[in-house]
Structures are given as structure tokens and as C-alpha cells.
Amino acid sequence: MIRLRQLWSELRVSLWFVPSLIVLAAIGLAVLAIEVDTRVSDELLRSYPRLFGTGAEGSRAMLSTIAGSMMTVAGVTFSITIAALAQASAQYTPRILRNFMGNRTNQVVLGVFVGIFAYCIVVLRTIRGSNGLVFVPSIAVLLGVLLALVGVAFLVFFIHHVASSIQASNIVGAVSREAIRTIEHLFPEAMSERPGEDCDEPAPELPDARWRPVPAHDTGYIQRVDEAGLFRFACARRTVVRMEKGIGEFVIKGAPLVSVAGGEGAGGRSVEDTARVMGDLYVIDGHRTADQDPSFGVQQIVDVALKALSPGINDTTTAVTCVDYLSAILARAAGRRPVSPYRLDRGELRVIAQVVTFEALLDVAFGEIRRNAAGNTTVLTRLLCAVEAVSGCASRERDRRALARHAALVAEVAQRTIASSHDRALVDEQVIGLLRRLGGEAGDSPAGRG
């Protein structure tokens, strides 16, 4: 099942799958229209000469023109798409290319142009006007003209779509929505605890565990893990499986992927057998995906912010936009109940999973931006505003402590790199108030220590 899901995920981001489906649908439409033509009375068609009065030669010329035009437009569309991909890769980050390729609008537009071409070709080969045999599928020809008008509308829409899709706010917004969907899938339950309460589950005891490492079957990034299958495997073997690498991490072939302790997995089954099973439960490939990895979406937005903060671009507004969307992702993560890494079967520990934590997402989101925003008062103050916004959704004490730690780190960077004493004072005032709201001590900040 996990392989099928991975295949479907790859098909969704390919530039050929959706256009191929549209081409097949266009061919089917052409066959259907021709079949309707064979069953419609000629007298009915002659009743509307302005619509159905085209002869064989005229129909051929018209469909040939439409087919050639659609292929030309399809070539232009491909060129525009490649140019947009190159620009987005150079200006933002290469990691967003899969988002452009997976954009359903781009796929549909390409499919429409190629589909109209396929429709005209199928209808063309049925037109007869010589050797005493005359057949002109008038309804199919008229439908081809209407499809050509639809193609023109799609071309205008596509140009507008490309112009808007390469804007930084739209790119970051699309990545943010994908990351939020992943978070809601991984953490389906909303938090209901009162502020200050933790809901961490203590680690079950596992005395005298002798762990046997199971090597990875390939080199690359872990894209997917069938955790349900991993749990069934552990229950069937009566073993405890500990994930050594989490989703999104890089693993080298032969390095420990999981470790197994106790039960049949340690004695009755070889490591090679277990490794083969893990090969069916883990998907390892050359790149990361956001399907089960919300930190990848966060990292993409961080990469855009870092490119904006680079001296060659120096686009503070884009960096601020990235911080705003990162705060939206973190706020959603702070408001969801964390998933326990421990999977139990009738009270017995079976799987120790690598789970995504709020602190890890927070470090990925704000760490690199903070280090690269040295001296940029606008970005540093926006980071503090983001911490304040996320704190309103954070009810767990450890999450609030993590937010307070990042606020103090931002204050430290501001004290060290901002030249203006007035700007430093503004940052310090904001940090002191924020730490008080988070339950920390004002003395934790550089301003408080001063």
C-alpha cells in the first residue's frame, strides 16, 4: 500500500500524467462526436447551414489550422513553464520546483492544448471527400471550433496564472498550506489543555533490552514510513522496533534504519529478513517530500527567506512574508495534540517512533533566519511578533519555554548586531514584554541582564 501511495504522489507532481488523461478524454470525445454524426439525419444538419455547412476541404483546413495552432501554443506554454521554473529556482530556492511541477493548473492547461490537438487529429482522419465517398462529421468539426475557443481562453488564463504564481507571497502561501495540511494529518486532535499544562507521556520501561540494528536498504531521504505496517510487524514478531531515523532524514545504505529488541525478531529471524520487511515499509529516495514531513515545508519557506536576506538580493519584504507564514504553520502545530512516540499493544511496548515535535519545527523555522538577519531590525522584530502570535496558541509549558528561548536569542542577536541604540531599545522592550507573557523572566534577555 505504501508503494502505491508513493506512486500516486509521484504521478501527482509529474507534468505528463494529467495531460495524458486529458488527451485520452479528448480522443474519447472525438470518437463519441463522430459516432453521433453517423446517427444524426443529414436533413437536420442541412437545416442549419451556417453551423454545419462546411464541406470536406473546408473542414480539413479548419481542423488542420486548429491542430497546428494548438501545438504551437502548447510549445509556448512549455517554454513559459520552463522559464518560470528557472526563475523561481534562481530567485527563491530549487526545492520549490516540485511545487510548480505539481501545480494542477499548469498540468490541466498543458493537457487542454495537447488534448485539442489530439481531438482534431482523430476527427481529421475520418473526413472523406473523394472517390465518390463523402463523409464530413459536421458536429465533430463544430465541436473542434468550440474547443479552439476554449484553448484561447485557457491561454489567457495561463499567462495570468504564471504571472501570479511566481510572486513570493503566492509561492510561500502554497507551501504553507501544504505544510498545514500535513500537520493536521499527522496531529488530528486539537489541544484542550489549559495554559501551563503538559500532556507528555512518560516513556514505558524496557528493561534489559538488547538492540539489534537493521541496516537501510538504500541511500537517500526517508519519504514515507508505513507506521501501521511497522506496528503489525512488531506485534506479529513480539518484538520492540525503534526507529533510528525519522521521516525527512538522510540515511546511508547499510547504516542503522531501525533497531529490534526481544521476541522472535532478535532470535528466530535474521537481520536480513527484517531488512527485507523494512524495505517494504520504508520509502527512501533522492529527495524529500512534504507528504509526511511538515518540517520540509518549513524548510522551503526558510530557504526563500534566506535567499531574500542574502546580500545579492536584500529583499526584506519577502523575508518578512516568510516569517508571517511560518508563524501560521507554527501556530497550527502548537494547537494540535502531539502524538506519542510509543506504540503499545495491550500494554506492551511495540514501536518507538520518531515523531515531529513543536520544538523541532520551531528551531527549523526561526534558527537560520535569526542567524542570517543580523542587523536587520525589521526581520528581527517580525520574528518577535511571530513568537508572540504563536504563543497565543501554545498551551503546553515546554512549548512556551521554547518560544521564550527563541525570543531571548533574537534579543541577543539584536544587542550584538544592531547599531542604533534606539532600535535596540525597541527590540529589548518588545522582548521583555514577550518574556513576561510567556512566563519567563525578563532577566533572561540581554536587556534584562543589562
C-alpha positions as CSV (number, residue, x, y, z in Angstrom):
1,M,0.0,0.0,0.0
2,I,2.8,2.4,0.8
3,R,4.3,1.8,-2.6
4,L,1.0,2.7,-4.3
5,R,0.7,5.9,-2.3
6,Q,4.3,6.8,-3.2
7,L,3.5,6.1,-6.9
8,W,0.4,8.2,-6.7
9,S,2.4,11.0,-5.1
10,E,4.9,10.9,-7.9
11,L,2.2,10.9,-10.5
12,R,0.5,13.9,-9.0
13,V,3.7,16.1,-9.4
14,S,4.6,14.9,-12.9
15,L,4.0,17.1,-15.9
16,W,2.7,14.2,-18.0
17,F,0.1,12.3,-16.0
18,V,-2.8,14.8,-16.0
19,P,-2.1,15.9,-19.6
20,S,-2.2,12.2,-20.7
21,L,-5.6,11.7,-19.0
22,I,-6.9,14.8,-20.8
23,V,-5.6,13.5,-24.2
24,L,-7.3,10.2,-23.6
25,A,-10.5,12.0,-22.7
26,A,-10.2,14.2,-25.9
27,I,-9.8,11.1,-28.1
28,G,-12.8,9.6,-26.5
29,L,-14.8,12.8,-27.1
30,A,-13.7,12.8,-30.7
31,V,-14.9,9.2,-31.2
32,L,-18.2,10.0,-29.4
33,A,-18.8,13.1,-31.6
34,I,-18.1,11.1,-34.8
35,E,-20.5,8.4,-33.7
36,V,-23.2,11.0,-33.0
37,D,-22.6,12.4,-36.5
38,T,-23.2,9.0,-38.1
39,R,-26.6,8.7,-36.3
40,V,-27.9,12.2,-36.9
41,S,-30.0,12.8,-40.0
42,D,-28.4,14.7,-42.9
43,E,-31.6,16.8,-43.3
44,L,-31.3,18.0,-39.7
45,L,-27.7,19.2,-40.4
46,R,-28.8,20.9,-43.7
47,S,-31.4,22.8,-41.7
48,Y,-28.6,24.8,-40.1
49,P,-26.2,25.6,-42.9
50,R,-24.4,28.3,-41.1
51,L,-23.3,25.9,-38.3
52,F,-22.9,22.6,-40.2
53,G,-22.5,23.7,-43.8
54,T,-18.7,23.3,-44.1
55,G,-17.5,20.9,-46.8
56,A,-14.8,18.3,-46.7
57,E,-12.0,20.5,-47.8
58,G,-13.0,23.4,-45.6
59,S,-13.3,21.1,-42.6
60,R,-9.9,19.6,-43.2
61,A,-8.3,23.1,-43.5
62,M,-10.1,24.3,-40.4
63,L,-9.1,21.3,-38.2
64,S,-5.5,21.4,-39.6
65,T,-5.2,25.0,-38.6
66,I,-6.6,24.4,-35.1
67,A,-4.3,21.4,-34.6
68,G,-1.2,23.3,-35.8
69,S,-2.1,26.3,-33.6
70,M,-2.7,24.2,-30.5
71,M,0.7,22.5,-30.9
72,T,2.4,25.9,-31.3
73,V,0.6,27.2,-28.2
74,A,1.5,24.1,-26.3
75,G,5.1,24.7,-27.2
76,V,4.9,28.3,-26.0
77,T,3.2,27.1,-22.8
78,F,6.0,24.6,-22.2
79,S,8.6,27.4,-22.7
80,I,6.8,29.7,-20.3
81,T,6.6,26.9,-17.7
82,I,10.3,26.1,-18.0
83,A,11.2,29.8,-17.8
84,A,9.1,30.2,-14.7
85,L,10.7,27.2,-13.2
86,A,14.2,28.6,-13.9
87,Q,13.3,32.0,-12.5
88,A,11.7,30.6,-9.3
89,S,14.7,28.3,-8.8
90,A,17.2,31.1,-9.1
91,Q,15.3,33.7,-7.2
92,Y,13.8,31.6,-4.4
93,T,15.0,28.0,-3.9
94,P,15.3,24.9,-6.1
95,R,13.3,23.0,-3.6
96,I,10.0,24.7,-4.7
97,L,10.3,23.2,-8.3
98,R,8.3,20.2,-7.3
99,N,5.5,22.6,-6.2
100,F,5.5,24.2,-9.7
101,M,5.5,20.8,-11.4
102,G,2.7,19.6,-9.2
103,N,0.6,22.6,-9.8
104,R,-2.7,21.3,-11.1
105,T,-3.4,24.4,-13.1
106,N,-0.2,24.1,-15.2
107,Q,-0.9,20.4,-15.8
108,V,-4.5,21.0,-16.9
109,V,-3.6,23.8,-19.2
110,L,-0.9,21.8,-20.9
111,G,-3.4,18.9,-21.2
112,V,-6.1,21.0,-22.8
113,F,-3.8,22.2,-25.6
114,V,-2.4,18.8,-26.4
115,G,-5.9,17.3,-26.0
116,I,-7.4,19.7,-28.5
117,F,-4.6,18.7,-30.9
118,A,-5.4,15.0,-30.4
119,Y,-9.1,15.7,-30.9
120,C,-8.5,17.4,-34.2
121,I,-6.2,14.6,-35.5
122,V,-8.8,11.9,-34.7
123,V,-11.6,13.9,-36.4
124,L,-9.4,14.7,-39.4
125,R,-8.7,11.1,-40.3
126,T,-12.5,10.4,-40.6
127,I,-13.3,13.1,-43.2
128,R,-13.9,11.8,-46.7
129,G,-14.5,13.9,-49.8
130,S,-13.2,12.0,-52.8
131,N,-13.7,8.8,-54.8
132,G,-17.4,9.2,-54.5
133,L,-17.4,8.7,-50.7
134,V,-18.3,11.8,-48.8
135,F,-18.4,12.0,-45.0
136,V,-18.0,15.2,-43.0
137,P,-18.6,14.8,-39.3
138,S,-20.2,18.3,-39.0
139,I,-20.9,18.1,-35.3
140,A,-17.4,17.0,-34.5
141,V,-16.0,19.8,-36.6
142,L,-18.1,22.4,-34.9
143,L,-17.1,21.0,-31.5
144,G,-13.4,21.3,-32.7
145,V,-14.0,25.0,-33.3
146,L,-15.6,25.5,-29.9
147,L,-12.6,23.7,-28.3
148,A,-10.3,26.0,-30.1
149,L,-12.0,29.0,-28.5
150,V,-11.7,27.2,-25.1
151,G,-8.0,26.8,-25.8
152,V,-7.7,30.6,-26.4
153,A,-9.4,31.2,-23.1
154,F,-7.0,28.8,-21.4
155,L,-4.0,30.6,-22.9
156,V,-5.1,33.9,-21.5
157,F,-5.8,32.4,-18.1
158,F,-2.4,30.5,-18.1
159,I,-0.5,33.8,-18.7
160,H,-2.3,35.4,-15.8
161,H,-1.7,32.3,-13.6
162,V,2.0,32.2,-14.3
163,A,2.4,35.9,-13.6
164,S,0.7,35.5,-10.2
165,S,2.2,32.1,-9.3
166,I,5.8,33.3,-9.4
167,Q,5.1,36.0,-6.8
168,A,6.8,35.3,-3.5
169,S,3.7,35.6,-1.4
170,N,1.8,33.0,-3.5
171,I,4.7,30.6,-3.5
172,V,5.2,30.8,0.2
173,G,1.4,30.7,0.8
174,A,1.1,27.5,-1.2
175,V,4.0,25.8,0.7
176,S,2.4,26.9,3.9
177,R,-1.0,25.4,3.1
178,E,0.7,22.1,2.2
179,A,2.6,22.1,5.5
180,I,-0.5,22.9,7.5
181,R,-2.4,20.0,5.8
182,T,0.5,17.7,6.7
183,I,0.4,18.8,10.3
184,E,-3.4,18.3,10.6
185,H,-3.0,14.8,9.1
186,L,-0.2,13.9,11.5
187,F,-1.8,15.5,14.5
188,P,-5.5,15.2,14.1
189,E,-6.5,16.1,17.6
190,A,-6.7,19.7,18.8
191,M,-5.3,20.7,22.2
192,S,-7.8,21.2,25.0
193,E,-5.5,21.6,28.0
194,R,-5.4,24.8,30.0
195,P,-2.3,27.0,29.6
196,G,0.6,25.8,31.6
197,E,-0.3,22.1,31.5
198,D,1.8,19.5,29.8
199,C,0.4,16.3,28.3
200,D,3.7,14.4,27.8
201,E,3.5,10.7,28.2
202,P,6.2,9.0,30.3
203,A,8.5,6.5,28.5
204,P,7.5,2.9,29.2
205,E,10.1,0.9,30.9
206,L,12.1,-1.6,28.7
207,P,14.5,-3.4,31.0
208,D,17.5,-5.4,29.6
209,A,16.8,-4.5,26.0
210,R,19.4,-5.8,23.6
211,W,19.0,-3.9,20.4
212,R,20.0,-5.3,17.1
213,P,20.4,-2.7,14.3
214,V,18.7,-3.4,11.0
215,P,20.5,-1.7,8.0
216,A,18.9,0.6,5.5
217,H,18.3,-1.0,2.0
218,D,19.1,2.2,0.1
219,T,20.7,5.6,0.3
220,G,18.6,8.8,0.3
221,Y,15.9,10.6,2.2
222,I,13.2,8.8,4.1
223,Q,10.0,10.0,2.3
224,R,7.4,7.7,3.8
225,V,7.0,5.1,6.6
226,D,4.1,2.7,6.9
227,E,3.8,3.0,10.7
228,A,0.7,0.8,10.8
229,G,2.7,-2.0,9.0
230,L,5.6,-1.4,11.3
231,F,3.3,-1.9,14.3
232,R,1.8,-5.1,12.8
233,F,5.3,-6.4,12.2
234,A,6.3,-5.8,15.8
235,C,3.1,-7.4,17.2
236,A,3.5,-10.4,14.9
237,R,7.1,-11.0,16.0
238,R,6.5,-9.9,19.6
239,T,9.4,-7.5,19.3
240,V,10.1,-3.9,20.0
241,V,11.1,-1.8,17.0
242,R,12.8,1.5,17.5
243,M,13.1,3.9,14.5
244,E,16.6,5.2,14.3
245,K,15.8,7.7,11.6
246,G,12.7,9.9,11.2
247,I,10.9,11.0,8.0
248,G,12.9,13.5,6.1
249,E,16.3,12.4,7.4
250,F,19.1,11.2,5.2
251,V,20.2,7.6,5.6
252,I,23.1,5.7,4.1
253,K,22.8,2.2,2.8
254,G,23.9,-0.2,5.4
255,A,23.5,2.4,8.3
256,P,21.0,1.5,11.0
257,L,17.5,2.2,9.9
258,V,15.7,0.6,12.9
259,S,16.7,-1.4,15.8
260,V,14.9,-4.5,17.1
261,A,14.9,-5.9,20.6
262,G,13.4,-9.1,22.1
263,G,10.9,-11.7,20.8
264,E,11.3,-13.5,17.5
265,G,12.9,-10.6,15.8
266,A,16.0,-11.0,17.9
267,G,16.3,-14.7,17.9
268,G,14.2,-16.5,15.3
269,R,14.6,-14.2,12.4
270,S,17.8,-13.0,10.7
271,V,18.6,-9.4,10.3
272,E,18.5,-9.9,6.5
273,D,14.8,-11.0,6.7
274,T,13.9,-8.0,8.9
275,A,15.8,-5.7,6.5
276,R,13.7,-7.0,3.6
277,V,10.5,-6.3,5.5
278,M,11.7,-2.8,6.3
279,G,12.3,-2.3,2.6
280,D,8.6,-2.7,2.0
281,L,7.7,-0.4,4.9
282,Y,10.1,2.4,4.2
283,V,10.3,4.6,1.0
284,I,13.8,6.0,0.5
285,D,14.5,8.3,-2.4
286,G,16.8,11.0,-3.6
287,H,14.7,14.0,-2.3
288,R,12.4,15.0,0.5
289,T,8.6,15.3,0.1
290,A,6.0,17.0,2.3
291,D,3.5,14.2,2.4
292,Q,4.6,13.0,5.9
293,D,7.2,15.7,6.6
294,P,5.9,19.1,7.7
295,S,9.5,20.2,8.5
296,F,10.2,20.1,4.8
297,G,7.6,22.7,4.1
298,V,9.0,24.8,6.8
299,Q,12.5,24.4,5.4
300,Q,11.3,25.5,1.9
301,I,9.9,28.7,3.3
302,V,13.1,29.3,5.4
303,D,15.2,28.8,2.2
304,V,13.2,31.5,0.5
305,A,13.7,33.8,3.4
306,L,17.5,33.1,3.4
307,K,17.7,33.9,-0.3
308,A,15.8,37.1,0.3
309,L,18.2,38.1,3.1
310,S,21.3,37.4,1.0
311,P,23.4,40.5,0.1
312,G,22.9,39.9,-3.6
313,I,19.1,40.2,-3.2
314,N,18.4,42.0,0.1
315,D,14.6,41.7,-0.1
316,T,13.4,42.3,3.4
317,T,9.8,42.3,2.5
318,T,10.0,38.8,1.2
319,A,11.8,37.7,4.3
320,V,9.0,39.2,6.5
321,T,6.4,37.4,4.4
322,C,8.1,34.1,5.0
323,V,8.2,34.8,8.8
324,D,4.5,35.6,8.8
325,Y,3.6,32.3,7.1
326,L,6.0,30.4,9.3
327,S,4.1,31.8,12.3
328,A,0.9,30.4,10.8
329,I,2.4,26.9,10.5
330,L,3.8,27.0,14.0
331,A,0.5,28.3,15.4
332,R,-1.3,25.3,13.9
333,A,1.3,22.9,15.2
334,A,1.1,24.5,18.7
335,G,-2.6,24.0,18.8
336,R,-2.5,20.3,18.0
337,R,-2.1,17.5,20.5
338,P,1.4,15.9,20.0
339,V,1.5,12.2,19.0
340,S,3.2,9.9,21.5
341,P,6.3,8.1,20.1
342,Y,5.4,4.9,21.9
343,R,3.0,2.4,20.3
344,L,1.6,-0.1,22.8
345,D,-0.2,-3.4,22.2
346,R,-2.2,-4.5,25.2
347,G,0.1,-2.5,27.5
348,E,3.3,-3.9,25.9
349,L,5.6,-1.5,24.1
350,R,6.0,-2.4,20.4
351,V,7.2,0.6,18.5
352,I,9.3,3.6,19.4
353,A,8.7,6.1,16.6
354,Q,10.5,9.2,15.5
355,V,7.8,11.9,15.7
356,V,7.8,15.6,14.8
357,T,7.8,17.9,17.8
358,F,6.9,21.5,18.1
359,E,10.3,22.4,19.4
360,A,12.0,20.9,16.3
361,L,9.7,22.8,13.9
362,L,10.4,26.0,15.9
363,D,14.1,25.5,15.6
364,V,13.9,24.9,11.9
365,A,11.6,27.9,11.3
366,F,13.4,30.6,13.3
367,G,17.0,29.4,13.8
368,E,18.6,30.1,10.4
369,I,16.5,33.2,9.8
370,R,17.6,34.6,13.1
371,R,21.3,33.9,12.4
372,N,21.1,35.5,8.9
373,A,19.1,38.5,9.9
374,A,21.9,40.1,11.9
375,G,21.5,43.8,12.0
376,N,18.1,43.7,10.2
377,T,15.8,45.4,12.7
378,T,12.7,44.7,10.6
379,V,13.2,41.0,10.4
380,L,14.2,40.6,14.0
381,T,11.2,42.5,15.3
382,R,9.0,40.5,13.0
383,L,10.4,37.3,14.5
384,L,9.4,38.5,17.9
385,C,5.9,39.3,16.6
386,A,5.8,35.8,15.2
387,V,6.8,34.3,18.6
388,E,4.0,36.4,20.2
389,A,1.4,35.2,17.7
390,V,2.4,31.6,18.2
391,S,2.4,31.9,22.0
392,G,-1.3,32.6,21.9
393,C,-1.9,29.0,20.6
394,A,0.7,27.3,22.8
395,S,-0.8,25.8,25.9
396,R,2.0,23.3,26.8
397,E,4.6,24.7,29.2
398,R,7.5,23.2,27.3
399,D,6.3,24.9,24.1
400,R,6.1,28.2,25.8
401,R,9.6,27.8,27.2
402,A,10.9,27.0,23.7
403,L,9.2,30.2,22.4
404,A,10.8,32.2,25.3
405,R,14.2,30.8,24.4
406,H,13.9,32.0,20.8
407,A,12.7,35.4,21.9
408,A,15.8,35.7,24.1
409,L,18.0,34.6,21.2
410,V,16.5,37.2,19.0
411,A,17.3,39.8,21.6
412,E,20.9,38.6,21.9
413,V,21.3,39.0,18.1
414,A,19.8,42.4,18.2
415,Q,22.1,43.6,21.0
416,R,25.1,42.3,19.2
417,T,24.4,43.5,15.6
418,I,22.0,46.5,15.6
419,A,24.0,49.7,15.5
420,S,21.2,52.1,16.5
421,S,20.6,52.3,20.3
422,H,17.1,53.4,19.6
423,D,16.3,50.3,17.6
424,R,18.0,48.1,20.2
425,A,15.8,49.7,22.9
426,L,12.7,48.9,20.9
427,V,13.7,45.3,20.5
428,D,14.5,45.0,24.2
429,E,11.2,46.5,25.2
430,Q,9.4,44.0,23.0
431,V,11.4,41.1,24.3
432,I,10.8,41.9,27.9
433,G,7.1,42.2,27.5
434,L,7.0,39.0,25.5
435,L,9.0,37.0,28.1
436,R,6.7,38.2,30.8
437,R,3.6,36.9,28.9
438,L,5.3,33.6,28.2
439,G,6.0,33.2,31.9
440,G,9.8,33.6,31.6
441,E,12.0,36.0,33.5
442,A,12.8,39.4,32.0
443,G,16.3,38.9,33.2
444,D,16.7,36.0,30.7
445,S,17.0,38.6,27.9
446,P,20.1,40.6,27.2
447,A,18.2,43.7,28.1
448,G,17.2,42.4,31.4
449,R,20.8,41.3,32.2
450,G,22.0,44.8,31.2
